[in-house]
Amino acid sequence: MDIKTRDRVNKVIMYVILIIMAFIMLVPFVWMILTAVKTNQEAISVDPFFIFPQNGWHWENFITVWKSYNFIILYKNTLLMIFFRVVCACLTATMAGYAFGRLKFPGKNIMFSLVLIQMMIPAQIFIIPQYLMVSKLGWLNTTAGLVFPGIVTAFGTYLLKTGYEGLPMDLEEAAGLDGCNIGQKFLKIMMPLTRSSMVSLGIFTALFAFKDLMWPMIVCTNSATTTLSAGLAKMQGQYGSDYPTMMASAVLAVIPMIVIYIIFQKQFVEGIATSGGKL
């Protein structure tokens, strides 16, 4: 077998494996949609087992959920939380990452060690002090309360520090020769060059915020200020074993992230590829 034939065979095998893996990952999502348009009897039936609805597609499950919960409010609260968490995380992380990655100051290593230690500690440990702080500030049942834990991020600081350390020193030296101070070096030279790292941080922050369940349930007990994840948890308690209705609510909940991904697909791929991370 010559080299071209072997490369072609390897490429075919790789594509086949990727297609199979993509199909496996899509199965739960497709099953969620199919369950959402079944009757409850079809959804829980084992013998016989139904893949597709047998008595028509019951789109009224979506109408039932939409009328029971104000999804417009849930969408608004979730998107506001995601937006402000991404803005705050990128803003604070890029400044902290630049300080740790490019500047020299007393206690730098000790302070960065504290950042690394925070990454190793489970986030649940911080919930009680964070709740007390939010309560003292009067931010319970507010968007500010939802955003509070994401104002700063240890992971983002580490990611941006790595990004700044990968830039050549000649850039700052040349900027210094042109009369730029530290602020101008940061804003005009260094920060634009870490765009891919900030895109990666924005993606991860948005995903973590969208999936966050415990904090919204604790800080926002009012249904008018809660998010999609917390709203779904309450729906599960309300509908119990009515699986089609629960799956309909889950389908409605993932629509914002699907729309965001479609709009920013290029940035998603670029950010994940350049960061070396995975979803």
Residue frames relative to the residue before (quaternion, step in Angstrom):
aa qw qx qy qz dx dy dz
M 1.0000 0.0000 0.0000 0.0000 0.00 0.00 0.00
D 0.3471 -0.7541 0.5161 0.2111 3.58 -0.69 1.07
I 0.7153 -0.4764 0.3064 0.4092 3.53 -1.32 0.27
K 0.6603 0.5156 -0.3219 0.4411 3.63 0.92 -0.86
T 0.6551 0.5029 -0.3121 0.4695 3.57 0.97 -0.87
R 0.6561 0.5114 -0.3127 0.4585 3.58 0.96 -0.86
D 0.6460 0.5063 -0.3213 0.4724 3.59 0.99 -0.78
R 0.6446 0.5212 -0.3198 0.4589 3.57 1.03 -0.80
V 0.6507 0.5076 -0.3094 0.4724 3.58 0.98 -0.85
N 0.6518 0.5129 -0.3135 0.4624 3.59 0.95 -0.86
K 0.6475 0.5153 -0.3176 0.4630 3.57 1.03 -0.79
V 0.6413 0.5151 -0.3245 0.4670 3.59 0.98 -0.83
I 0.6517 0.5124 -0.3138 0.4630 3.58 0.93 -0.90
M 0.6477 0.5242 -0.3162 0.4536 3.58 0.96 -0.87
Y 0.6709 0.4939 -0.2986 0.4657 3.58 0.93 -0.91
V 0.6285 0.5325 -0.3352 0.4572 3.58 1.00 -0.77
I 0.6578 0.5031 -0.3033 0.4714 3.58 0.94 -0.90
L 0.6655 0.5015 -0.3054 0.4609 3.60 0.94 -0.88
I 0.6374 0.5186 -0.3288 0.4655 3.59 1.01 -0.78
I 0.6474 0.5141 -0.3153 0.4660 3.58 0.97 -0.85
M 0.6663 0.4972 -0.2995 0.4681 3.58 0.93 -0.90
A 0.6394 0.5161 -0.3259 0.4674 3.60 1.01 -0.80
F 0.6400 0.5202 -0.3228 0.4643 3.58 1.00 -0.80
I 0.6480 0.5197 -0.3187 0.4566 3.59 0.95 -0.86
M 0.6805 0.4865 -0.2895 0.4652 3.58 0.98 -0.83
L 0.6742 0.4951 -0.2965 0.4609 3.60 1.12 -0.58
V 0.5089 0.6851 -0.4141 0.3166 3.60 1.15 -0.51
P 0.6810 0.4739 -0.3305 0.4500 3.69 0.74 -0.84
F 0.6513 0.5137 -0.3238 0.4551 3.60 0.99 -0.79
V 0.6577 0.4934 -0.3080 0.4786 3.59 0.94 -0.88
W 0.6461 0.5218 -0.3192 0.4565 3.58 1.00 -0.84
M 0.6124 0.5475 -0.3425 0.4559 3.58 1.06 -0.72
I 0.6714 0.4880 -0.2972 0.4720 3.59 0.94 -0.89
L 0.6651 0.5024 -0.3090 0.4579 3.61 0.92 -0.88
T 0.6513 0.5056 -0.3185 0.4677 3.59 1.02 -0.76
A 0.6273 0.5706 -0.3343 0.4113 3.58 1.06 -0.73
V 0.7526 0.3586 -0.2088 0.5113 3.61 1.13 -0.51
K 0.5235 0.6004 -0.4271 0.4279 3.59 1.22 0.47
T 0.5054 -0.5462 0.5315 0.4047 3.52 -1.36 -0.08
N 0.6399 -0.5340 0.3693 0.4110 3.56 -1.18 0.37
Q 0.6160 0.5489 -0.3453 0.4473 3.60 1.06 -0.70
E 0.6640 0.4859 -0.3036 0.4804 3.59 0.99 -0.79
A 0.6523 0.5393 -0.3183 0.4271 3.58 1.01 -0.78
I 0.7627 0.3607 -0.1980 0.4990 3.62 0.99 -0.80
S 0.4793 0.6843 -0.4351 0.3356 3.60 1.26 -0.09
V 0.1937 -0.7849 0.5827 0.0830 3.56 -0.94 0.96
D 0.7918 0.0472 0.0010 0.6089 3.57 1.00 -0.82
P 0.4296 -0.3520 -0.7767 0.2971 1.53 -0.49 2.49
F 0.4340 -0.6818 0.5337 0.2489 3.53 -1.29 0.52
F 0.1728 -0.8083 0.5594 0.0619 3.58 -0.72 1.10
I 0.2546 -0.7468 0.5969 0.1454 3.54 -0.86 1.02
F 0.7789 0.2076 -0.0992 0.5834 3.56 0.93 -0.93
P 0.6077 -0.5488 0.4145 0.3971 3.61 -1.15 0.50
Q 0.3312 -0.7725 0.5169 0.1623 3.56 -0.95 0.93
N 0.7762 0.3086 -0.1524 0.5283 3.57 1.13 -0.63
G 0.7540 -0.3370 0.1940 0.5295 3.56 0.94 0.86
W 0.5043 -0.6355 0.5012 0.3011 3.53 -1.32 0.40
H 0.2361 -0.8181 0.5169 0.0884 3.55 -0.46 1.25
W 0.0939 -0.8272 0.5539 0.0069 3.55 0.17 1.34
E 0.5129 0.6589 -0.4187 0.3570 3.59 1.22 -0.25
N 0.5067 0.6334 -0.4285 0.3980 3.61 1.24 -0.28
F 0.6482 0.5059 -0.3122 0.4759 3.58 1.03 -0.78
I 0.6402 0.5216 -0.3256 0.4605 3.58 1.01 -0.80
T 0.6324 0.5422 -0.3291 0.4446 3.58 1.00 -0.84
V 0.6844 0.4748 -0.2814 0.4765 3.56 0.89 -0.95
W 0.6519 0.5302 -0.3216 0.4364 3.59 0.91 -0.89
K 0.6862 0.4672 -0.2825 0.4808 3.57 1.02 -0.77
S 0.6491 0.5318 -0.3228 0.4377 3.60 1.07 -0.66
Y 0.7916 0.1454 -0.0602 0.5904 3.57 1.04 -0.80
N 0.4235 -0.6888 0.5281 0.2593 3.55 -1.05 0.79
F 0.1929 -0.8280 0.5182 0.0929 3.56 0.06 1.30
I 0.5504 0.5950 -0.4085 0.4197 3.60 1.13 -0.44
I 0.6611 0.4842 -0.3002 0.4882 3.59 0.99 -0.84
L 0.6514 0.5132 -0.3206 0.4577 3.59 0.95 -0.84
Y 0.6348 0.5173 -0.3260 0.4724 3.58 1.00 -0.83
K 0.6681 0.5149 -0.3059 0.4415 3.58 0.86 -0.98
N 0.6770 0.4930 -0.2997 0.4570 3.60 0.85 -0.95
T 0.6714 0.5020 -0.2994 0.4557 3.57 0.94 -0.89
L 0.6898 0.4767 -0.2886 0.4623 3.59 0.86 -0.90
L 0.6259 0.5173 -0.3413 0.4734 3.60 1.05 -0.68
M 0.6430 0.5140 -0.3247 0.4658 3.58 0.96 -0.85
I 0.6610 0.5037 -0.3078 0.4633 3.59 0.90 -0.91
F 0.6648 0.5205 -0.3129 0.4350 3.59 0.85 -0.96
F 0.7304 0.4310 -0.2569 0.4633 3.58 0.72 -1.03
R 0.6222 0.5206 -0.3569 0.4631 3.61 1.05 -0.59
V 0.6485 0.5050 -0.3247 0.4680 3.60 0.97 -0.79
V 0.6582 0.5074 -0.3137 0.4593 3.61 0.89 -0.91
C 0.6942 0.4746 -0.2815 0.4622 3.59 0.83 -0.99
A 0.6614 0.5142 -0.3136 0.4469 3.58 0.92 -0.89
C 0.6820 0.4767 -0.2965 0.4688 3.60 0.87 -0.90
L 0.6593 0.5211 -0.3144 0.4415 3.59 0.97 -0.83
T 0.7303 0.4214 -0.2505 0.4757 3.59 0.77 -1.00
A 0.6653 0.5193 -0.3141 0.4349 3.59 0.98 -0.83
T 0.6648 0.5003 -0.3293 0.4464 3.60 0.94 -0.78
M 0.6530 0.4902 -0.3266 0.4760 3.60 1.04 -0.67
A 0.6728 0.4757 -0.3008 0.4801 3.59 0.92 -0.86
G 0.6446 0.5265 -0.3255 0.4487 3.59 1.00 -0.80
Y 0.6413 0.5085 -0.3265 0.4728 3.59 1.03 -0.73
A 0.6480 0.5204 -0.3232 0.4525 3.58 0.96 -0.85
F 0.7213 0.4316 -0.2556 0.4776 3.58 0.85 -0.93
G 0.7276 0.4644 -0.2520 0.4376 3.59 1.01 -0.71
R 0.8235 0.2586 -0.1066 0.4936 3.60 1.02 -0.70
L 0.7217 0.4328 -0.2596 0.4738 3.61 1.09 -0.54
K 0.2827 -0.7223 0.6043 0.1820 3.54 -1.31 0.42
F 0.1893 0.7669 -0.5905 0.1656 3.57 -0.74 1.09
P 0.6311 -0.5579 0.3715 0.3905 3.62 -1.14 0.55
G 0.8251 0.2289 -0.1850 0.4822 3.57 -1.02 0.87
K 0.3193 0.7845 -0.4854 0.2167 3.57 1.26 0.22
N 0.6988 0.4746 -0.2860 0.4524 3.60 0.78 -0.97
I 0.6437 0.5171 -0.3263 0.4602 3.58 1.01 -0.80
M 0.6687 0.5018 -0.2998 0.4596 3.58 0.92 -0.89
F 0.6693 0.4751 -0.3132 0.4778 3.58 0.98 -0.76
S 0.5856 0.5577 -0.3681 0.4589 3.59 1.13 -0.55
L 0.6237 0.5301 -0.3312 0.4693 3.58 1.08 -0.71
V 0.6210 0.5315 -0.3345 0.4690 3.56 1.09 -0.72
L 0.6663 0.4945 -0.2981 0.4718 3.57 0.96 -0.88
I 0.6264 0.5311 -0.3362 0.4610 3.58 1.03 -0.77
Q 0.6309 0.5357 -0.3355 0.4499 3.58 0.99 -0.79
M 0.6351 0.5293 -0.3314 0.4547 3.60 1.08 -0.68
M 0.6829 0.4989 -0.2824 0.4528 3.58 1.12 -0.63
I 0.6427 0.5265 -0.3178 0.4569 3.58 1.20 -0.49
P 0.5121 -0.6432 0.4635 0.3305 3.64 -0.89 0.83
A 0.5449 -0.6594 0.4184 0.3055 3.55 -0.94 0.95
Q 0.5762 0.6169 -0.3773 0.3808 3.60 1.14 -0.57
I 0.5739 0.6028 -0.3798 0.4038 3.58 1.15 -0.53
F 0.7064 0.4732 -0.2609 0.4572 3.59 1.07 -0.71
I 0.4647 0.7208 -0.4395 0.2670 3.60 1.20 -0.24
I 0.6755 0.5007 -0.3121 0.4423 3.62 0.85 -0.92
P 0.6935 0.4352 -0.3127 0.4815 3.68 0.73 -0.82
Q 0.6299 0.5240 -0.3432 0.4592 3.60 1.02 -0.69
Y 0.6449 0.5180 -0.3205 0.4615 3.57 0.99 -0.81
L 0.6490 0.5141 -0.3173 0.4625 3.59 0.96 -0.84
M 0.6481 0.5111 -0.3167 0.4673 3.59 1.00 -0.80
V 0.6630 0.4960 -0.3045 0.4708 3.58 0.93 -0.89
S 0.6446 0.5272 -0.3165 0.4543 3.56 1.03 -0.82
K 0.6628 0.5036 -0.3028 0.4641 3.58 0.95 -0.88
L 0.6794 0.4803 -0.2825 0.4774 3.58 1.11 -0.69
G 0.4392 -0.7082 0.4482 0.3235 3.59 1.24 -0.25
W 0.4688 0.7033 -0.4127 0.3395 3.56 1.18 0.60
L 0.3637 0.7181 -0.5199 0.2858 3.62 1.13 0.32
N 0.8329 0.1224 -0.1408 0.5210 3.58 -1.05 0.87
T 0.5817 0.5267 -0.3995 0.4739 3.55 1.01 0.92
T 0.6209 -0.5299 0.4191 0.3975 3.57 -1.27 0.33
A 0.6086 0.5569 -0.3518 0.4424 3.59 1.05 -0.71
G 0.6399 0.5226 -0.3225 0.4620 3.58 1.04 -0.73
L 0.6425 0.5145 -0.3190 0.4698 3.57 1.05 -0.75
V 0.6998 0.4809 -0.2674 0.4555 3.58 0.99 -0.85
F 0.4981 0.7352 -0.3951 0.2351 3.58 1.10 -0.77
P 0.7181 0.4400 -0.3032 0.4459 3.70 0.68 -0.89
G 0.7140 0.4590 -0.2613 0.4596 3.60 1.17 -0.43
I 0.3685 0.7414 -0.4935 0.2665 3.59 1.23 0.19
V 0.7707 0.1032 -0.0590 0.6260 3.57 1.05 -0.81
T 0.1007 -0.8015 0.5886 0.0321 3.56 -1.15 0.59
A 0.4023 -0.7182 0.5167 0.2353 3.56 -0.74 1.05
F 0.6315 0.5319 -0.3310 0.4569 3.58 1.00 -0.81
G 0.6677 0.5027 -0.3024 0.4582 3.58 0.94 -0.87
T 0.6214 0.5402 -0.3347 0.4583 3.57 1.04 -0.76
Y 0.6626 0.4947 -0.2953 0.4786 3.56 0.96 -0.89
L 0.6588 0.5180 -0.3098 0.4490 3.59 0.93 -0.91
L 0.7036 0.4479 -0.2723 0.4798 3.60 0.87 -0.92
K 0.5867 0.5562 -0.3751 0.4536 3.60 1.07 -0.62
T 0.6515 0.5076 -0.3054 0.4739 3.57 0.96 -0.87
G 0.6505 0.5240 -0.3147 0.4508 3.57 1.01 -0.81
Y 0.6791 0.4777 -0.2952 0.4727 3.58 0.93 -0.84
E 0.6446 0.5245 -0.3329 0.4457 3.60 1.00 -0.73
G 0.6529 0.5304 -0.3177 0.4377 3.58 1.16 -0.48
L 0.5872 0.5715 -0.3728 0.4354 3.59 1.27 -0.12
P 0.5260 -0.6569 0.4319 0.3244 3.62 -0.96 0.76
M 0.5425 -0.6368 0.4523 0.3091 3.56 -1.11 0.76
D 0.5481 0.6454 -0.3962 0.3550 3.59 1.14 -0.56
L 0.5949 0.5861 -0.3702 0.4068 3.59 1.09 -0.64
E 0.6949 0.4553 -0.2762 0.4832 3.57 0.88 -0.93
E 0.6350 0.5309 -0.3383 0.4477 3.58 0.99 -0.76
A 0.6563 0.4977 -0.3132 0.4728 3.57 0.99 -0.81
A 0.6436 0.5136 -0.3194 0.4690 3.58 1.04 -0.79
G 0.6364 0.5270 -0.3256 0.4596 3.57 1.06 -0.74
L 0.6433 0.5162 -0.3198 0.4664 3.57 1.03 -0.74
D 0.6743 0.4717 -0.2890 0.4892 3.58 1.17 -0.55
G 0.6197 -0.5996 0.3252 0.3882 3.59 1.28 0.14
C 0.4355 0.6985 -0.4676 0.3222 3.60 1.20 0.30
N 0.3280 -0.7120 0.5786 0.2250 3.57 -1.06 0.75
I 0.7555 -0.3845 0.2514 0.4671 3.60 -1.28 -0.01
G 0.6592 0.5220 -0.3114 0.4427 3.58 0.93 -0.89
Q 0.6791 0.4820 -0.2898 0.4717 3.57 0.96 -0.85
K 0.6067 0.5395 -0.3506 0.4669 3.60 1.06 -0.69
F 0.6788 0.4995 -0.2860 0.4560 3.53 0.95 -0.93
L 0.7503 0.4311 -0.2320 0.4443 3.58 0.71 -1.08
K 0.7901 0.3668 -0.1730 0.4597 3.58 0.85 -0.95
I 0.7754 0.3435 -0.1794 0.4986 3.60 1.08 -0.64
M 0.8038 0.3644 -0.1766 0.4358 3.56 0.53 -1.21
M 0.6804 0.5169 -0.3157 0.4126 3.59 0.76 -0.96
P 0.6559 0.5003 -0.3482 0.4451 3.67 0.85 -0.73
L 0.6606 0.5252 -0.3112 0.4370 3.60 1.11 -0.60
T 0.6800 0.4446 -0.2927 0.5042 3.59 1.25 -0.22
R 0.2137 0.8183 -0.5076 0.1646 3.58 1.19 0.52
S 0.6656 0.5104 -0.3204 0.4402 3.61 0.88 -0.88
S 0.6450 0.5101 -0.3240 0.4678 3.59 1.02 -0.73
M 0.6595 0.4941 -0.3090 0.4748 3.59 1.02 -0.78
V 0.6067 0.5318 -0.3509 0.4754 3.59 1.10 -0.66
S 0.6427 0.5183 -0.3167 0.4668 3.57 0.97 -0.85
L 0.6586 0.4999 -0.3042 0.4732 3.57 0.93 -0.90
G 0.6421 0.5265 -0.3248 0.4528 3.58 0.97 -0.81
I 0.6423 0.5225 -0.3177 0.4621 3.58 1.01 -0.82
F 0.6920 0.4725 -0.2825 0.4669 3.57 0.80 -1.00
T 0.6444 0.5235 -0.3215 0.4553 3.58 0.99 -0.85
A 0.6526 0.5129 -0.3127 0.4617 3.59 0.96 -0.84
L 0.6666 0.4963 -0.3031 0.4664 3.58 0.94 -0.85
F 0.6602 0.4993 -0.3090 0.4683 3.59 0.92 -0.89
A 0.6541 0.5083 -0.3141 0.4638 3.60 0.99 -0.83
F 0.6566 0.5179 -0.3144 0.4492 3.58 0.94 -0.87
K 0.7316 0.4280 -0.2312 0.4777 3.59 1.01 -0.81
D 0.4806 0.6907 -0.4333 0.3228 3.59 1.24 -0.26
L 0.0949 -0.8241 0.5583 0.0097 3.57 -0.66 1.12
M 0.6964 0.5144 -0.3004 0.4001 3.58 0.73 -1.06
W 0.6966 0.4918 -0.2970 0.4297 3.60 0.77 -1.01
P 0.6695 0.4773 -0.3322 0.4621 3.68 0.80 -0.78
M 0.6502 0.5146 -0.3286 0.4522 3.61 1.01 -0.70
I 0.6783 0.4843 -0.2892 0.4709 3.58 1.12 -0.64
V 0.7844 0.3780 -0.1859 0.4553 3.56 0.78 -1.05
C 0.7726 0.2518 -0.1494 0.5634 3.60 1.18 -0.44
T 0.0540 -0.8234 0.5647 -0.0144 3.55 -0.03 1.32
N 0.5904 0.5581 -0.3556 0.4621 3.57 1.29 -0.30
S 0.4692 -0.7028 0.4589 0.2747 3.59 -0.78 1.02
A 0.6251 0.5555 -0.3381 0.4318 3.61 1.18 -0.43
T 0.7571 0.3486 -0.1965 0.5164 3.59 1.22 -0.31
T 0.5247 0.6582 -0.4051 0.3570 3.59 1.25 -0.04
T 0.4763 -0.6720 0.4983 0.2707 3.57 -1.32 0.17
L 0.7296 -0.4349 0.2991 0.4348 3.56 -1.31 0.09
S 0.6562 0.5216 -0.3262 0.4369 3.60 0.89 -0.87
A 0.6824 0.4587 -0.2820 0.4944 3.58 0.91 -0.90
G 0.6235 0.5433 -0.3380 0.4493 3.58 1.05 -0.71
L 0.6394 0.5203 -0.3203 0.4667 3.59 1.04 -0.77
A 0.6285 0.5332 -0.3352 0.4565 3.58 1.02 -0.76
K 0.6671 0.4837 -0.3009 0.4802 3.57 1.01 -0.78
M 0.6138 0.5414 -0.3459 0.4587 3.58 1.09 -0.66
Q 0.6187 0.5455 -0.3455 0.4476 3.57 1.03 -0.74
G 0.6659 0.4876 -0.2994 0.4788 3.57 1.02 -0.75
Q 0.6704 0.5076 -0.2958 0.4533 3.57 1.11 -0.68
Y 0.7903 0.3461 -0.1705 0.4761 3.58 0.81 -0.99
G 0.3186 -0.7941 0.4782 0.1982 3.60 1.26 -0.19
S 0.8252 -0.1941 0.1700 0.5024 3.56 -0.66 -1.14
D 0.4172 0.6726 -0.4997 0.3520 3.60 1.15 0.45
Y 0.1596 -0.8652 0.4697 0.0728 3.54 0.42 1.29
P 0.6310 0.5278 -0.3685 0.4330 3.68 0.88 -0.67
T 0.6641 0.4912 -0.3094 0.4712 3.60 0.95 -0.82
M 0.6472 0.5136 -0.3177 0.4653 3.57 1.01 -0.80
M 0.6664 0.4850 -0.3054 0.4769 3.59 0.98 -0.82
A 0.6010 0.5441 -0.3605 0.4612 3.60 1.10 -0.62
S 0.6576 0.4919 -0.3107 0.4786 3.58 0.97 -0.80
A 0.6351 0.5234 -0.3329 0.4603 3.60 1.06 -0.70
V 0.6275 0.5240 -0.3341 0.4692 3.59 1.03 -0.77
L 0.6597 0.4963 -0.3114 0.4707 3.59 0.92 -0.86
A 0.6554 0.5401 -0.3159 0.4231 3.59 1.06 -0.74
V 0.7154 0.4515 -0.2749 0.4569 3.61 1.01 -0.70
I 0.4386 0.7221 -0.4502 0.2889 3.61 1.22 -0.20
P 0.6568 0.5173 -0.3526 0.4204 3.70 0.80 -0.81
M 0.6846 0.4781 -0.3007 0.4609 3.60 0.90 -0.87
I 0.6122 0.5346 -0.3530 0.4635 3.59 1.08 -0.65
V 0.6570 0.5042 -0.3032 0.4714 3.58 0.96 -0.90
I 0.6505 0.5113 -0.3162 0.4642 3.59 0.95 -0.89
Y 0.6577 0.5082 -0.3150 0.4581 3.58 0.96 -0.84
I 0.6418 0.5225 -0.3295 0.4544 3.60 0.95 -0.83
I 0.6805 0.4900 -0.2894 0.4615 3.59 0.95 -0.88
F 0.8063 0.2411 -0.0987 0.5311 3.58 0.89 -0.99
Q 0.1617 0.8349 -0.5130 0.1171 3.59 1.08 0.67
K 0.6526 0.5221 -0.3159 0.4491 3.58 0.91 -0.89
Q 0.6750 0.4855 -0.2926 0.4722 3.58 0.94 -0.90
F 0.6057 0.5517 -0.3555 0.4499 3.60 1.05 -0.71
V 0.6954 0.4729 -0.2798 0.4631 3.58 0.77 -1.04
E 0.6652 0.5094 -0.3016 0.4551 3.56 0.92 -0.91
G 0.6795 0.5056 -0.2964 0.4414 3.56 0.90 -0.93
I 0.6785 0.4771 -0.2977 0.4727 3.59 0.91 -0.88
A 0.6603 0.5214 -0.3117 0.4416 3.59 0.96 -0.86
T 0.7217 0.4516 -0.2594 0.4559 3.58 0.87 -0.92
S 0.6702 0.4924 -0.3061 0.4634 3.60 1.14 -0.53
G 0.3932 -0.7186 0.4836 0.3086 3.57 1.18 -0.46
G 0.5187 0.6437 -0.4114 0.3839 3.59 1.26 0.26
K 0.2157 -0.7463 0.6072 0.1670 3.51 -1.36 -0.08
L 0.4723 -0.6760 0.4941 0.2753 3.55 -1.18 0.62
